[in-house]
């Protein structure tokens, strides 16, 4: 039986996350439909959804899986899409002091952009580890549930939509919508444009290696733009 | 290895490539700190990776650079919707409507 402070934390975490959790629904639906239009069976699609549990990494790697790209390239691309989680993980780590290793692994598995944004401040300021754990796990498990249920609805909806409706374009839109708020910052826009242009120029490279080169070029260009930007502002 | 087994192996690798970065510092606790240069460089990885996937997907048709195609118009509509509205559904509706509308006009 969970302690009363765990339950108090869980209630508060759930309440603060509930309004923004609605934003997960279109993502889950689109991801479900995109997995089917890649050619997965419903069991394969839900298998991916449970094992990976990451909209960006799922949507971003589906085109590569679809063309039969090599496994290592698919894994490296997913890793690049997930690098932001290392930063989130480092930022929220102090919030898990006093929590055992198995629950830390499970909490790590459940870490998403939305829960991080919503919870990390209080995770660092509250003292009681049981309260913090409840405060983190309630919105995380709610996200997990929404993600699975609406992906499943997307999986079955996709089957009843004609092929010439080009549902795979929804995955492209989903990735773009993730990119738009990032690209509001100048160095981030430079990173995206450099990476996109490089990917076009190197599209003939074997094994889609151009993709990896493009990501590296984008990171370097963003970093360079940041330096240049701060120098200009300091001058 | 058959296609089914390869696909499940792909899912497991993707799961690892997701859970390991997420769990990294939560599991390590306060024992290890990331150098700030690395932290700042890593911030650009998601934008770079997203663009590297999306840009060729929209601007390359059958291996050739062909920017003026119905997909680009759909993308412009979706991005405009994302910039102008906070409604999470609108980019999908606008983008799909423009893509399918242009294809219908072209007699597709």
Interface residues (C-beta under 8 A of the other chain):
Chain A: X22 X23 X25 X26 X30 X40 X44 X47 X48 X51 X52 X53 X54 X56 X57 X58 X60 X61 X63 X65 X71 X74 X75 X77 X78 X79 X80 X81 X82 X83 X84 X85 X86 X87 X88 X89 X90 X92 X93 X94 X96 X97 X101 X104 X105 X107 X108 X109 X110 X111 X164 X165 X166 X169 X170 X172 X173 X174 X175 X176 X177 X178 X179 X180 X182 X183 X187 X188 X191 X192 X193 X194 X195 X196 X197 X198 X199 X200 X203 X211 X214 X215 X216 X217 X218 X219 X221 X222 X223 X226
Chain B: X6 X7 X8 X9 X10 X11 X12 X13 X14 X15 X16 X17 X18 X19 X21 X22 X23 X24 X25 X26 X27 X28 X29 X30 X33 X34 X39 X40 X41 X42 X43 X44 X45 X46 X47 X48 X49 X50 X51 X52 X53 X54 X55 X56 X57 X58 X59 X60 X63 X65 X71 X74 X75 X78 X79 X82 X83 X88 X89 X91 X92 X95 X96 X99 X100 X103 X108
